């Protein structure tokens, strides 16, 4: 059983409900963030809170709780979810995913923000299949740039609309580009490797926390270039990979009809994944 928080109430997640006049339902006005715990502690908490705060500010939604108050709730939910798991005869959950959702709140005229609603949900972690790290994944190109890309909004209709095309191509995700410039995947950041250079887009993207962590981990072994990345650069890339909370460092071996490098998972992505795994073991 997983527990959640909604506007001052803590309860099992299946007992929490948002009313039908919420602006997230009426107008699609809301934002979220998502992170994991490692060894029972929120990963990169300071960075995640800063991004959540930034998203709220850009969408003119005041946060109803402080950073410390929110952290205390997260740890309370970790404890309650683990206790509930043990009572049902299961082992301790230990690590969880957390989803913060801040909506426009209830609105009498269906447009005015009065008081945002805040949901904090503890969830099961859905890890990336091991075979994807061993073989890499395929993605397909999509000419698209997310509106307000620096905000983690709840608007994910593009990838949902493209789900059939992704399945038809036997791919895992979309790689967004516009005018020949690459931005990001639908839910993760993008990197290419050329020799000892690690190159990642720096605009029209959500600045991922795993992206930031990987850049820090790479500083001593790579020249890291954060800059616009062109589609043409894929043709002579040695490797490509994507980063996110659940994907960590996930190799990309094919983009559309283009094979990246020799088509196999490269040593640099493996090296960075090992570095990341070492970090979270002692988090």
N, C-alpha and C positions, 0 to 999 in steps of 0.2 A: 504494500500500500504506500502511496506517495501523498505527501502533504503539500498544501499550498497556502498562500496568503492573499487575501483580497480586502483592501480598505479596512485594515484593522482586525480582520477575522482570520484565524488559522484553523484549517479543517482539511480532511481528505480532499484531494483535488476533484473527485467526482461529486463533491457536495458544494462546490463553489460555482457561482453563476453570475453572468453579466447581463444586465437588463437590455431589452430590445431597443431602447432609445439611445444607446451608446453610439457616439460618433464613429467608432471603429466599424460598426455594423451599417449605420446609415450613410456614411460618407467615406469609409475606408481610411479614417484618420487615426493613426496610431503608430507606435514604434515598439521595438523590442530589442532585447539583447540576449545572448546565450553563452553560457560558459560551463566548464566542467569543474568538478573537484578532483583533486589528487591527494590521496592519503587523508581524505576527510576535510581538506582545506580548499577554498576557492582558488583556482589558478589565476595568477596575475590580477588579483582583485582590484588593485589601484588603477590599473590600465582599463579594465572593463568598466569600472564605475565612471572614470573620466569620459569614456566614449558614450556611455548611457546618458550622462549629464549633458554632453555636447549634443547628442541627438535630440534630447528634450528641449534644450535651449533653441536649437534651430527650428523646431516645430512649435515654439512658443507654448510649451506645456510645462508648468511648474511642477517640480518634483515634490511629492507630499511627505517624503522621508529624507532624513540626512544619510550620509554615507555610513556612519556608525550604526544608526538605527537599522538600516537595511542589512548590514553585515550580521547584526545580532539575529535578525529574522532568518537569514539564510542558514546560520548555524543551528537555530531552533528547528528548522525544517529538516536539516540533516539528521539531527538527533531523533525527531519524531518519526521520520520515515524509516530509520534504522530500527527503532523500537517496534514499530508496527510490523516490520519484516520478521523480526525475531519472534514476535507473538504468534505469527502464523506458521511457525516452524521452519522458516527459511533462514539462511545464514544472513549475517549483516550485509546490507547493501554497500557499505563503505563509501563508494564513490557514486556521485549522481551528476546529472545534467540539470542546469537551472535556466529557466526562461523567465525573463522580466518582460512584462507587457504593460506599456503605459498608453492609455487610450485618451481620446478627446473628452470622455465622460458623457454623462447624460445631458441632453440638450433639448429644451422645449421647442426651439424653432428649427431644429435639425441643422444648425450651422454654428451657433455660438458655443465657445468653450467656457464652461463655468468652473468645473472642478474635475480634473482628470481622474480616471480610475487606474489603480495599480494592482496588477496581478503578479505574484511571484510563484512560480510552479516548479516543484522538484519533479524530475522525470528520469526514466530509465535512459542509460547511455546506449546508443545504437552504434557500436564500433564499425569502422570500415572493414570489409572482409579482407582477410590476410592475402588472398589470391590477388587482390588489386595492387598490393604493395609488391608482390612478386612479379606480376606481369605488366603493371601499369594500366592506365585507363585510356579510353578514347573519348574525345569531346568533339562537338561540331561547332562551327562558327555561326554566329548570329549577329546581324548588323543591328546593334541596339546599344544604348547607353542608359543606365538607370537614372531617373529623375532624382535629384538630391542624393547622389550616390554616396556622399559622406555620412548620410543618415541611415541607420538600420531600421527602415520603415517596415510595416507589415505588408507592403504591396509587393507580392511575389507572383503577380498574375502572368508575367512573361514566361517564366519557366514552366508554369502550369499549362499555359496555352501551347507551349512547345513540347510537352511531354510525349506526345505521339510521335513527333519528328525525331526526338531523342531515341525512343525505343526502336523506330524503324531503321535508324542508322546503327543500331546496336552500340550506342554510345552511353556514357554515364552522365553527361552534363553539357551545358552550353559554354562557349567562350565568346564573350561579347567583344565586338569591335565596331568602330564607326569611322568611315573614311580612311580605312587602312590602319587605324591606331587601335591597339588592343587595350582593354581596360581590365576585366576580371571575369571570373566564372560567375554563374548565377548565385552561388552561395560561398564563394571562396576566392582567394587571391591567386595571382599567376606569377610564375618565375620562369626564366630561361637561364641556361648555363652555357657560357662560351669560354672554354679554357678554365682559367681561374676567376672568371668574372661571373657574378651573380646579378642578373638584371631583372628588375620588376617595375611595372607601371606605377606612376606616382600621382596620376590625376584620373578623375572620373571613376574613382574606386571608393569602396569602404575600406578604411585603414584597419585591417584585421589585426587582432591581438596576437594570433599565431604568426602572422606575417612579421610583426614587429619582433617577436621572440626569436624567430629564425634568423632575421637580419642581425640581431645581437649575437646569436650563437655563431654566425658565419664570419664575423668581423676579422677574426685572427687568421682565417684561412682563405678568404676570398676578397676580391675587390667588389664591393657592393655598389651597383649603380641603380639609384631610384630616379627614373626618368620616363618620358614617353617611349613606348615600345611599338614598333611597326610590324605589321604582318610579314613584311619581307624578311624580317630578321629570323623568322621561324625556319627558313630554308637552310641556314648554316648553324642552327643551334645544336649543341651537343646533347642537351637534355632539356626537359621541361617538367615542371611539377606545380602542384597547387597546394595551398595551405589553408587550414581552418581548424576549428576546435575539434571536430570529430575526425577529420582527414589527416591531421598533423602535417606530415610532408608526404604527399601522395604523387608518385610519378605519373606523367602523361606521356604516352608513347605514340599516340596518333591524334592528329587534329584534322578532322575531315578526312580527305584522301591523302594527307601528307604524313609520312612517317617521320617521327622526330629522332634524329641521330641514327643509330643502327636498329631502332625499333625495340630495343631491350631497355630494361631499367638500368640507369646509369649509376656509376659509383658516387657521384656527388650528392644525388638525392638520397641514396642509402646512407651516406656519411651524415647528412644533416638530420635524417630521421633518427639515427642512432644517438646523435647529440641531444635531440629533443627528448627521446625516451630516457636518456640518462638524467636530464634535468628534472623531469616529472617524478622519477623514482624517489628523489630526495626532496620533493617540494614540501 
